[in-house]
Amino acid sequence: MSSKKAVPAAKAALNQMKLEIANEIGLANYETADKGNLTARENGYVGGYMTKKLVEMAENQMAGK
């Protein structure tokens, strides 16, 4: 099993998405925040919303929208 990224350019896009979602849910200083000081719920919301958006994007792409 390789740890090499399939699409290296995706990392920047995912980081940008993470910051946008954190801002949407009220974590304005997420980029500079110490993630260890955030609650599991706060960090989980960011990851959960990212997953939700990525699934929606994939479903729309598969549906031809």
C-alpha positions as CSV (number, residue, x, y, z in Angstrom):
1,M,0.0,0.0,0.0
2,S,1.4,3.4,-1.0
3,S,1.1,6.6,0.9
4,K,1.5,8.6,-2.3
5,K,-1.4,10.9,-3.1
6,A,-3.5,10.0,-6.1
7,V,-4.1,13.7,-6.9
8,P,-1.5,15.9,-5.2
9,A,-3.2,19.1,-6.3
10,A,-6.3,18.1,-4.4
11,K,-4.6,18.8,-1.0
12,A,-4.8,22.6,-1.5
13,A,-8.4,22.4,-2.7
14,L,-9.4,20.3,0.3
15,N,-7.6,22.7,2.7
16,Q,-9.4,25.7,1.1
17,M,-12.7,23.8,1.4
18,K,-12.0,23.1,5.1
19,L,-11.4,26.7,5.8
20,E,-14.6,27.8,4.0
21,I,-16.7,25.3,5.9
22,A,-15.1,26.2,9.2
23,N,-16.0,29.9,8.5
24,E,-19.6,28.9,7.5
25,I,-20.1,27.1,10.8
26,G,-18.7,29.9,12.9
27,L,-15.1,28.9,13.4
28,A,-13.6,32.0,11.8
29,N,-10.0,31.6,13.1
30,Y,-9.8,27.9,12.2
31,E,-6.7,28.3,10.0
32,T,-4.6,29.6,12.9
33,A,-6.5,27.9,15.8
34,D,-4.8,25.2,17.8
35,K,-6.9,22.2,16.7
36,G,-6.1,20.5,20.0
37,N,-7.9,23.2,21.9
38,L,-11.1,22.8,19.8
39,T,-13.7,20.3,20.9
40,A,-14.1,17.0,19.2
41,R,-17.6,18.3,18.1
42,E,-16.1,21.4,16.5
43,N,-13.5,19.5,14.6
44,G,-16.0,16.8,13.7
45,Y,-18.4,19.3,12.2
46,V,-15.8,20.5,9.8
47,G,-14.9,17.0,8.7
48,G,-18.6,16.0,8.5
49,Y,-19.6,18.9,6.4
50,M,-16.6,18.4,4.1
51,T,-17.7,14.8,3.6
52,K,-21.3,15.9,3.0
53,K,-20.3,18.5,0.4
54,L,-18.0,16.0,-1.4
55,V,-20.7,13.4,-1.6
56,E,-23.2,15.9,-2.9
57,M,-20.6,17.0,-5.5
58,A,-20.0,13.4,-6.6
59,E,-23.7,12.6,-6.8
60,N,-24.3,15.7,-9.0
61,Q,-21.4,14.8,-11.2
62,M,-22.7,11.2,-11.6
63,A,-26.2,12.5,-12.4
64,G,-24.7,14.7,-15.1
65,K,-25.7,18.0,-13.4
